[in-house]
Amino acid sequence: MGHGKIEAYNKIVKNEFLALEDIKNIDDGKLMYDMFVNLPLGGKILESHIIF
């Protein structure tokens, strides 16, 4: 996957996460995001990461 496509995919994943989660503080946000991207979805594991 090209660099631009990876960045676009990461942005979509981040936006989906932010739309779904009620983040109380940065530490909770980091933990929740890590769980979000590492859950298997249809047999695929997301490997994107946000730097807070």
CYANA upper distance limits for C-alpha pairs under 8 A (distance plus 0.5 A):
  1 MET  CA      5 LYS  CA      6.81
  1 MET  CA      6 ILE  CA      6.97
  2 GLY  CA      6 ILE  CA      6.80
  3 HIS  CA      7 GLU  CA      6.79
  4 GLY  CA      8 ALA  CA      6.71
  5 LYS  CA      9 TYR  CA      6.55
  6 ILE  CA     10 ASN  CA      6.56
  7 GLU  CA     11 LYS  CA      6.68
  8 ALA  CA     12 ILE  CA      6.85
  9 TYR  CA     13 VAL  CA      6.75
 10 ASN  CA     14 LYS  CA      6.58
 10 ASN  CA     48 SER  CA      6.17
 10 ASN  CA     49 HIS  CA      7.78
 10 ASN  CA     50 ILE  CA      8.38
 11 LYS  CA     15 ASN  CA      6.60
 12 ILE  CA     16 GLU  CA      6.64
 13 VAL  CA     17 PHE  CA      6.69
 13 VAL  CA     48 SER  CA      8.06
 14 LYS  CA     18 LEU  CA      6.66
 14 LYS  CA     50 ILE  CA      7.61
 15 ASN  CA     19 ALA  CA      6.57
 16 GLU  CA     20 LEU  CA      6.79
 17 PHE  CA     21 GLU  CA      6.55
 17 PHE  CA     33 TYR  CA      7.48
 17 PHE  CA     36 PHE  CA      7.69
 18 LEU  CA     22 ASP  CA      8.21
 23 ILE  CA     28 ASP  CA      7.05
 23 ILE  CA     29 GLY  CA      5.89
 24 LYS  CA     28 ASP  CA      7.00
 24 LYS  CA     29 GLY  CA      7.66
 25 ASN  CA     29 GLY  CA      6.59
 26 ILE  CA     30 LYS  CA      6.65
 26 ILE  CA     52 PHE  CA      7.82
 27 ASP  CA     31 LEU  CA      6.84
 28 ASP  CA     32 MET  CA      6.45
 29 GLY  CA     33 TYR  CA      6.45
 30 LYS  CA     34 ASP  CA      6.64
 30 LYS  CA     52 PHE  CA      7.83
 31 LEU  CA     35 MET  CA      6.85
 32 MET  CA     36 PHE  CA      6.56
 33 TYR  CA     37 VAL  CA      6.69
 33 TYR  CA     49 HIS  CA      8.46
 33 TYR  CA     50 ILE  CA      8.42
 34 ASP  CA     38 ASN  CA      6.64
 34 ASP  CA     49 HIS  CA      8.04
 35 MET  CA     39 LEU  CA      6.66
 37 VAL  CA     45 ILE  CA      7.44
 37 VAL  CA     46 LEU  CA      5.41
 37 VAL  CA     47 GLU  CA      6.73
 37 VAL  CA     48 SER  CA      7.12
 37 VAL  CA     49 HIS  CA      8.02
 38 ASN  CA     45 ILE  CA      6.24
 38 ASN  CA     46 LEU  CA      6.35
 38 ASN  CA     47 GLU  CA      7.37
 39 LEU  CA     45 ILE  CA      6.65
 39 LEU  CA     46 LEU  CA      7.90
 40 PRO  CA     44 LYS  CA      5.82
 40 PRO  CA     45 ILE  CA      5.19
 40 PRO  CA     46 LEU  CA      7.91
 41 LEU  CA     45 ILE  CA      6.77
 41 LEU  CA     46 LEU  CA      8.42
